[in-house]
Amino acid sequence: MNEAPAIEFRNVGLSFDSGFALTDVSFTLQRGEMIFITGNSASGKTVLLHLAIGLLRPDAGEIFIEGREIERLKEEELLRIRAASMGIVFQESSLFTGMSVYDNAAYRLDEQGWPEEKLDAAVREILQFVGLDKDADKLPEELSIGMGRRLEFARALVGWPRIMLFDEPTSGLDPINERMMLDLVIRARDIHKISSLYVTKELRELAYLAGHFAFQDGAGNVVIKERAIENAAEMRVMLLEEGRVAFTGTPVEFQLTTSPAVMRMTQP
């Protein structure tokens, strides 16, 4: 029996007082796949993520998470699905300023009632993964901007959720910290096979995410190497324009297409 897709949108629409935010959006995120979602400001990218995690409810259409239709679920059922299988990195900081690095990273698992020994192992693993294992006792105010973003990643990735949503996670970072964040995304995708929706309008990030892959060497160390983007079999690109899907395809197809919507994005 085939596993249900990680996320599926069927003809989803949502409007606000200002007009339509999304119109007739359909796509499927397969297990272990990354969909790179781009588009200009106000194209509907963040709204799509908020629908996917149940923070918003659609006016039309259906949304499925691992085969479960979510738009009619009660809030407590939605919370259980989020806690069990989903993580999200928002554009804005969501850290608890009065909690240590360790406690921030542990928060989601603590809410789920993980036993202390299992929780501690998961938190120490994720802090090592993001390079904050020596900063566990610090408060968020003691961290640099880049370290704070890595802690945001740790909070979302702790316990290795099966689905990750990234909402412009490198926004405001310098090039060194941006690359560090992208490497974490690649490692989560390729080593832990996490299904992900990655939202950004920065197209250079597409080239990096598609042009690199992660693997473990014989000693168990994680290595990130370059590759030709046509080998990015686990990646697709989706372009939103005024709330509609204007393009979907592989990274190579995105590069080569003469679609007017893509041209407006790549050559404004």
Rosetta blueprint (number, residue, H / E / L):
1 M L
2 N L
3 E L
4 A L
5 P L
6 A L
7 I E
8 E E
9 F E
10 R E
11 N E
12 V E
13 G E
14 L E
15 S E
16 F E
17 D L
18 S L
19 G E
20 F E
21 A E
22 L E
23 T E
24 D E
25 V E
26 S E
27 F E
28 T E
29 L E
30 Q L
31 R L
32 G L
33 E L
34 M E
35 I E
36 F E
37 I E
38 T E
39 G L
40 N L
41 S L
42 A L
43 S L
44 G L
45 K H
46 T H
47 V H
48 L H
49 L H
50 H H
51 L H
52 A H
53 I L
54 G L
55 L L
56 L L
57 R L
58 P L
59 D L
60 A E
61 G E
62 E E
63 I E
64 F E
65 I E
66 E L
67 G L
68 R E
69 E E
70 I L
71 E L
72 R L
73 L L
74 K L
75 E H
76 E H
77 E H
78 L H
79 L H
80 R H
81 I H
82 R H
83 A H
84 A H
85 S H
86 M E
87 G E
88 I E
89 V E
90 F L
91 Q L
92 E L
93 S L
94 S L
95 L L
96 F L
97 T L
98 G L
99 M L
100 S L
101 V H
102 Y H
103 D H
104 N H
105 A H
106 A H
107 Y H
108 R H
109 L H
110 D H
111 E H
112 Q L
113 G L
114 W L
115 P L
116 E H
117 E H
118 K H
119 L H
120 D H
121 A H
122 A H
123 V H
124 R H
125 E H
126 I H
127 L H
128 Q H
129 F H
130 V L
131 G L
132 L L
133 D H
134 K H
135 D H
136 A L
137 D L
138 K L
139 L L
140 P H
141 E H
142 E H
143 L L
144 S L
145 I H
146 G H
147 M H
148 G H
149 R H
150 R H
151 L H
152 E H
153 F H
154 A H
155 R H
156 A H
157 L H
158 V L
159 G L
160 W L
161 P L
162 R L
163 I E
164 M E
165 L E
166 F E
167 D E
168 E L
169 P L
170 T L
171 S L
172 G L
173 L L
174 D L
175 P H
176 I H
177 N H
178 E H
179 R H
180 M H
181 M H
182 L H
183 D H
184 L H
185 V H
186 I H
187 R H
188 A H
189 R H
190 D H
191 I H
192 H L
193 K L
194 I L
195 S E
196 S E
197 L E
198 Y E
199 V E
200 T L
201 K L
202 E L
203 L H
204 R H
205 E H
206 L H
207 A H
208 Y H
209 L H
210 A H
211 G L
212 H E
213 F E
214 A E
215 F E
216 Q E
217 D L
218 G L
219 A L
220 G L
221 N L
222 V E
223 V E
224 I E
225 K E
226 E E
227 R L
228 A L
229 I H
230 E H
231 N H
232 A L
233 A L
234 E L
235 M E
236 R E
237 V E
238 M E
239 L E
240 L E
241 E E
242 E L
243 G L
244 R E
245 V E
246 A E
247 F E
248 T E
249 G E
250 T L
251 P H
252 V H
253 E H
254 F H
255 Q H
256 L H
257 T L
258 T L
259 S L
260 P H
261 A H
262 V H
263 M H
264 R H
265 M H
266 T H
267 Q L
268 P L
